[in-house]
Amino acid sequence: MDDLIPLVKSGLALVATGDRTDLRLRLEQTLGRLANPDIRVIVVGEFKQGKSKLINALVNAPVCPVDDDIATSVPTVVSFGDPASAAVVMPRTDGDAVERRDVALEDIAGYVSERGNPSNRQGLASAEVRLPRRLLADGLSVIDSPGVGGLESAHALTTLTALPTADAMLLVSDASQEYTEPELRFLKQATRIVPNVGCVLSKTDLYPQWRTVADLDRGHLSGAGITAPLIPVSSDLRLFATQAKDVELNRESGFPELIGYLRNEVVGKAQSLRRTSVAQDLLSTADHLRLSVTTELQALENPDGVPLLLADLEEARERADQQRKRSSRWQTTLNDGATDLISDMEHDLRERLRSIQREAEAAIDDGDPGPVWDQFAEWLEQRVASAVSDTFVWTSERSQWLAEQVAELFALDEVPLPLLEVSSTDGVLAPVEEVPFLDPGRVSAAGKVLIGMRGSYGGVLMFGLLTGIIGMSLINPLSVGAGLLLGRKAYREDKEARLKRRQAEAKSLVRRQMDDVVFQVGKQLKDRLRLVQREIRDHFGAIAEEHHRSLADSVAAAQRTASTFRQEREARITELKGQLAAIDRLRAQAARLVPKPAQPAQSAAPAQSAQPDGAPDATPTGAVQAKA
């Protein structure tokens, strides 16, 4: 990617000759992306599947803690850096987003592991480790995600919300068994969000039947319609082979295939996309610069044609001015689409949660929720997490669809489209409070006796008084028997009353939990969709502004030629031709970066453009990619 930096700098040099701060800002952002490449690969999976050791084997360093119990509690980002270093990232209390604090590399386990930081009590957002490794030198960042709770828990939502900003995801599952239903479900969701998904079968050295498991997993992937590759590996064999410098053992570990996948399918495709993005920015910039230069040059070389040229430019500027107004088609589509999307998202979330609530209340009515409340709460959290993740994935797809609809309408207005990337999803779907505690309803033996005695006291007294009429004592066999019967009846009634109270309280807790989820998750998803709407609006609004500014500059340049003297005209023509040659060279270099599409057997004749010579090409120079 280093060959692109001089090209962008040459574009900045051309923009600096004019007063186009808008184009300069775009190229500066492009230069910033090139200076700080970040190709993110998130490693996910159930706990104790070997995710951390896989990353250690990839970079040949113990950067991620490995434990017999659950190890990782904080996401750990491993990227390139020389010299090696480590840092932790934590939210700030003064209102700023985050704060980085350098730590010793050997102490990083005390911050990111369950042993050193159980359940992330320190409140860290993430940890960063930088290593001088050739695999990471092209901008590759490998992220170790926490496995606490597995892929069915609310922790999986944190990973899921990070996927839209990732370039790839690796699902790690060991060779002890074939894919489980949660793993396949998570894979299906991930393939709908992240552009590149790979599967790793770990611990092949521990399970001789790993080939059978690999075949079963490939069958599951095929049956689910998932085209992700499955790569069997052994992290222990890789680490041993690296220490012994044994090429054959390293080949048997399976890591050469995994590294090849990361370099070719992940890094290679990400770099190709970014080269295309840079090309689109340069092409768009060159077209805008070329418009005013060619307009002024034509006016100077052909003074008699200036009135006709001005009429064409004024007409094009009117169209561009209409495009900036809120009544334009893309603005209407964006506003209506965002409103509908927010409404549909809220309805979708409520409908999923209502179904879970009805199912939960039916289960509560069928038995006593007290003794099994812990298992019930875990089931409820899993179902809610699954419902929220489905809504998030659906919302992400709809957001991308909306961006594509706006892009299509915008392209009809004959304006080139650069790459669009919506901001990250950090902070989306923060965890909701856990399901509250419910009294299990256990009664001690002494308590049962007291309940029975309260019920039997009235029976003994009542029947004792009745039998006293015939001369029997207050305590007699009849009164004692009646007391036992009434005491047993009182205990059963008390037991049923306590059961009803627990069921009513359990239903109340379920409803309260659903309300909390709708309140918090609904607000977060709405904020996310509004962010998508604002960034799409600002993105296309800036493009329309650039287009209008280029046409306005062209009109002004053509008008200036009327007051230019002959001697000045010749010098200006020479200067403009030099600028035009530099712009054309930049455009030709940028055009070579764009992959050429396959040519059809027959093509229709090109349509005649209604724009004047030098106007930006009516064909969009790039697609729109929305990471929502």
N, C-alpha and C positions, 0 to 999 in steps of 0.2 A: 504493500500500500504506500510505500515511501515515494513512489514515482508520481503519485497524485498530488502530493503537497506542493512541489514547484508549479504544477499546473494551476492549482487554486491560487497560489500567490501571484502568478501572472495575470489571472483574472482580476484579482484585487488591484493590481497595478493599473489595469485598464479602467476599472471602475473609479479609481482615484482621480483620473483626469477630468471627470465630470462631477456633478453634484447629485450623485445617486446614493445617498446614505442607505436607502432600502436594499439595494443590491449589495452594497458593501456588508451590511449586517448579515444577509443570507450567506455570503461567502465566508464571513468570519465564523459563523456557526458551522459551516461545512469544514473549515479548517480545524475547528475545535474537535469535531467528531473524528477527524483523521489523526489528530495528535493524541487522542485518548481513546483508542479502540477498546471496546469491551464486548466480547462475545461470551455470553453467559450460558453455562450448562448447569442445570439444577439436577442433583442426584437425589432421588426420592426412593421410598420403599417402606415396607413394614419394619418395625424395630428388630434389631439383631439379624439383619440380612447381609451385613458386611459392607454397608455404604462407606463408612469412615475408612476401613482398611482398603477398600477399592481406591479411594482418593490417595491414600498414603502410597499405595503401590504405583499409581499413575505418576506421581511426582517424586517417588523414591525418597520420602521424608516422613517422619511421624508427626505430621501437622494436625491430624484429627485424632482425638483420643479414642482408644478402643478399650472396651470393658466387657466383662462377662455379663454384666447387666446392661440396661439401657445407658448408652454413653453420651450421645449428643443432645444438648438441651437448647443450644443457641445456633442459628445458622452461621456457618463458617465459609467465608469466601477465600479461595486460594487462587492467587493471580501472580503475574510476573513482577519481579522487583529485584534489584541488585544494588546494595546487599540485601540479604534476607532480613525481614522485619515482621512485626506483628502489631496489631492494634485492635481495640474494642470500640464499638460504636454504641453510644447510648443517647436517649432523648435528653434534650436540655430542659431545664426548668424555667429559663428566662424567656421562653417563647420561640427561640430558634429551633430548627428542625432537629439536628443531631449534633453530637460532639464526638470527635475522635480522640482517643487517648492511647498513646504508644505503650506497649507492654513488652516484656521480655519474651522471646520466642518460646523458651522452655516453660514459661508460665501460662501459656495459652490454654492448656487443658483445665486449669483452675477456673477459667471463665466460661468455657463452652460445654463442659461435661456435667452430667447429672451428679457425679461425685463431688465436684468442686462448686457447682452452682445449681443445686437441685431446683427443678421447675423454674429456672431462670429467675431466682429471687433477686438478683442484682438488677433486673430490668434492662438487660442489654438488648439492643436492636439486632446486632450482628457482631461478628468478629472477622478481621481481615488478616490474612497471612500472605506475605509476598516472598517468592522464591526465585532464584535465577535458574529457571528450567527452560530448555529449548521448546518443550511442548507448549509452554505458556507464553512464549515470546511474541506470538502473533496476536495477542490480546485475549487469549482464551482464559476465562475465569470459571473455575469449578466450584460449585456451591454444595456443601454438605448440609442437608436439611435435617431437622430433628425428627426422630422416629417415635417420640413419645406418643402413645395412644394408638399408633398404627394409622392406616389409611381410612379407617371408619370413624375416626375421632374428629373433634373440632380442630386439632392440630393440622389435619390434612387441608383445611380451608386456608390456612396461612400459606401453605405450599401452593395451593391452587391459585390463589390470588397473585402470586409472584410469577406464574407461568406466562402471562401475556407480555411481560418485559424480557423473557428469556429467548435465546436463540435455539435452544435444544433442551431436552429432558432425557435423563437416563433412569429407567425404572430397574432397581436392583432387587432380585429375588433369588434366594439360594436354591441349591439343587436337592434339598431334602423333600420337596413336594412340588407338584404342579401348581399353576396359578390358581389363586383363590378368587372368589367372587369379588371381594373389595379391590383386589389388584386389577382385575379386568375392567371393573367399573371405573376406576381411577384412570386407567389407560384410555378408555373411550372418551372420558372428559378431557384428558390432556391433549388428545389428537385433535380435538375441536378448538383448542386454544393456541398451542405452541406449534410452530411450523415444522419442527424436526423432533421425532421421538424415537429413542432407541431402548432396547431391552438387554439387560445384562444378567446372565445366569451365573451366580457366584458360588464359591466354595466347591468347585468341581473336584478338588483334591480330597474332600472328605466323604464324598458319596459316589461309590463306583457306578451307580445306576444313573448318573447325570445325563447320559445320552438319551435314555428312555424319557427322562423328565423333559429334556430339551425338545424331543419330538412331540411330547404331549403339549408343551407350551406353544410350540409352533402351530399345532392344530387348534388350540384355543384362540390364538391370535388370528388365524385364518377364519375361524368360525365367527369371530366378532368383527370381521372386516377391517382389522388393523394390519397395516403393511409394515410395521416397524421391524427392523432386523433384530435377531436374537443372537447375542454373542456370549458363549460360555467362557468363563475366566476363572483363574485361581490366583488370588492376591498373595497368598503365602508363597506359592511357587514363583511368582514374579519377584517378590522381595528377595527370596533366596537366590534366584538366578542373577539378580542385579548385584548382590554382594559377591557372588562367586564369578561374575562376569561370564556366565554360561549362556551362549546364544541359543543352544538347543532347548534348554529348560525355559528360557524366556519365550521361545516360540510355542512350547507346549502350554505355557500359562494362558495363552489366548490374548494377551495384552497387545501384541503387534496388530491384531485385527481391530481391537478396540481403539488403539491410537490412530490407525488408518481411518477408521470411521470418523473420529473427532476431527482429524486434519482435513479429510476430503469432503465429508458430508456436512460437517458443522462449520468449521473455520472457512473452508473453501466456499461454500454457498453464502455464508454471511459476508465474506469479503467481496464476492461477486455482486451481491445485493448492494453493498456500500459503494462499490465502483460504479454501479448503475446510478445510484443516488447522486454521487458526485458528478457524473456525466450529465444528469438531468439538471442539476443546479447550474453547471457551466453552460449548457446549451440554452437554458432559459435566460441566463445573464447575457450571453452573447447575442441572443435575439433582441433583447431589450436595448442593448447598446447599439446594435446594428441599425435599428429602426430610425433613430434620430440622425445617425451619421449618413445613412443612405438617403434620407429625406433631404437633408441640407445639401448633400452632394448633387442630387438630381436637380434641386432648385438652382444651384449655382451653375451647373453645366447647361441647363435648359431654362432660362429665365421666362420664356414665353409660356411654359407649361405650369408655372407656379399657381395660377388661379385654379386650374383643374386639380392639381395636387392638393392644394389647401382644401378644396371641397371634399375630396376623398378622405383626407385626414380628419376634417371636422365631423364627417359622418361616422367614421370609426370611433372618434372620441365620444360622440354622443352615445354610441352603443356601449362603450366602456363605462360611461357615466351612469347609464341606466343599470348596468351590472352591479354597481356599488350600492344602489338603493335597496332598501329593505323589501321592496316589492318584487325583486328578481326571483326567478324560479328556484334557484338553489337555496336562497334564504328562506323562502316559504317552505320548501321541502324539509330543510333542517329544523326549523322551529316546530312544524307540525309533527315531524318524525320524532323529535326529542320528547315532545309532550305525550304522544301516543306511547312511546317506549317506556317512559316513567310510569304511566298509568298501567300498561300491560305488565311491567315488572312487579308493581305492587300487588296487582291481582294474582299474578302467578305465584308469588311468595305466599300470599294469604291462603290461596287455594291449596297449596301443598301442605301448609301448616294446619289448616282446618282438617284435612284428611288424617294427618297424624294425630291431632287432638281427638277426633272421633274414635280412632282405633285405640288410643290410650284410655279413653273413658270407658270403652267397652271392655277392655282388659281389666280395668279397676272394678267394674261392676261384677265381673266373673269371679272375683276372689278377694282375699285380704291383701292390700298392697303393703301393709306394714312390714311383715317379715322379709319381703323380697324387694324392698324399696331401692336398695343399692343397685341391684341388677336392673330394675325397672328404669331408674334414672340413667344408667349407662345406655340402655336400649333407646330411651327417649333422646339422649344427646346424639347418638349415632344417627337416628332417623332425622333429627332436625339438621345436623351437619350435612347429611346427604341431600336434604331438600334445599338447603341454602346453596350448596355447591351446584346443584342442578340449575337453580335460578341464576347464579353467577355466570355459569357457562352460557346459558341461553341469552342472558343480557349482553355478554361479551360478543357473541355472534351477531346479535341484533345491532349492536353499536357499530360493528365493522360493516354490516350490510348498509346501515344508514350512511356511513361515510362514503361507501361506494356509490350509493344513489346520488348523493350530493356531487361527487366527482363526475359522474356521468352527465348530470345536468350542467355542471360548470364547464365541462369539455365541449358541450354543444355551443357554448358562447365563444368558442375559438380562443381559448387561453391555455397555454402550456401548463401542465401540472407537475410539480416536484413531489418528492416523497413526503408523506404525512406520517408522523409517529406521535400517538397520543401518550401523555405522561404515564409514569409507572403506576402500579396499583398498590404501592406501599401504603399500609394503614387501612386498606379496605377490609371489611369483615373482621374487625377486631373481636376477640372472644367475648361472648355473653356470659353473665354470671351463671354459675352451676345451678343445677336443680336443687332447691332447698331441702333440708332434712325433714323427714316425716317420722313421727313416733311409730316404732314397730308394733306397739300394742301388746307387748309382753306383760303378763301379770304374774307376780311371784305367788308361791304357794300360800304365804301368809295373806296376801291380798285376796286370793280366791276365797280363803276361809272367812275373812272379814265381810266380803260381799255376800257369801252364803249366810253368815250369821245375821246380817242386817235383814235379809229376807225371811229367815226362819224365826226371828224374834217375834214378829207380829203373828205368825201362825201359832207358835207355842202359846202366846198370851191369849189369843182369841179362843182357840180350842180348849185351853186350860180353864178359861172362865165358863165356857159352855158345859164342859164336863163337871165343873164344880157344882153345878146345879143339882146333879144327881149324886153329889157327895164324894166325887173323886178329887184328888189333889190337883194343884195347878200343873205340876210336872207329872205326866202320866204317859203311857205308851201312845194313846191317841194324839195327845197334843205334840209329843215329840215327832211322831210320824208325819203329822200335818206340817210341823215346822220344817222337816227335811224336804218335803215336797215343795213347799212354798219357797224355801231357800234355793233349791235347785232351779225352780222357775225364775226366781229373781236373778240368779247368776246367768241363766241363758239370756234373759232380757237385757241385762247389763252388757253381756258379751255382744249381742246383736246391736245394741245402741253404740257401743264403742266402735264396732266395725263400720256402722253407718257414718259415724263421725270421721273415721279415718278415710273412708272412701270419699266423703264430701271434701275433706281437707286435701286429699290427693288430687281430686279433680280441680280444686282451686289452685293448687300449686302448678298443675299442668297448664291451666289457662293463663296463670300469671307468667309462666315461662314462655308460652307462645306470644303473649303480649310484649314481653321484653325483647324477644327475637324480632318481631315485626317492628317494634319501635327503633331498636338499634340498627339491625341489618337493613331495614327499609331506608332509614336515614342515610346510612353509608352508601348504599347502592344509588340512591337519588343523587347524592353529592358526586359520586363517580360519573353518573350519566350527565350531570350538568357540566362537569369538567370536560367530558368528551364533546359536548355541544359547544362549549366556549372555545376549545382548541380547534375544532373543525371550522367554526365561524371565523376565528382569528386567522387561521391558515388560509382559507380561501379568500377572506377579506383582504389580506395582505397581497395575495396574488392579483386580485382585481385592482388594488391600488397601484401595484407595480405596472400593470398593463395600462391603466389610465395615465399614469405619470409618463410612461414612454410615449404615448400618443400626444400628450400635451407638450412634451419637449420637442417632438417632431414638428408640431404646428408652429411653435415658437421659432424653431430653427429655420423653417421655410419662410416665415415672415421676416426674419432678420436679413435674409438674402436680398430683399428689395432695396435696402439701404447700403449695400456693400459695393464699394467702388471696384473698378475693373482690376487694378493692381492688387488690391486686397483679396479680390475674388480668386485670382490665380494662386496666391499663396495659401488661401484657405482650402482650395481644391486639393492642392498637394498634401496639406496636412490631413485632410479628411481621408484621402486615399491611403495614406500611411496607417491611420487608425483603423480603417476598414480592413486592410490587409492583416493587421494584428488580430482583429476580432475574428476574421475568417480562419486564421491559423488556430486560434483557441477553439473555435467551434469544430473544426476538423479533428483536432486532437480529442475533444470531448466525445465526438460522434464515434470515434474508434473504440471508446470504452463500452458502448452499448452493445450487448449481444444482438447479432443479426437474426431476425425471425426467419423461419422456413418460408421460401418463396412458393406461392401457389403456381399451378400449371398455367393458368391464364389469369390475368389481372385486368381490371377495368381501367379505362383511361382516367388519368387524374382529373379531379374536379377543378374547375377554374376558381381561384380565390378571388373574393370580392375586395380583399385588402390591397392597399398600395404596396409597391415593391419595398421590401425591407421590413414589413410588419412581421411580428412573431408568427411562427408556423401555426396553422389552424389545428394540426394534428397534435394531440397531447404527447409530450416528450417522455412521459413516464406514468406508470400506474400509481394508484394511491393505495398505500398499505396502512391500515388503521390497527394499531395494537391497543385495543380497548379493554 
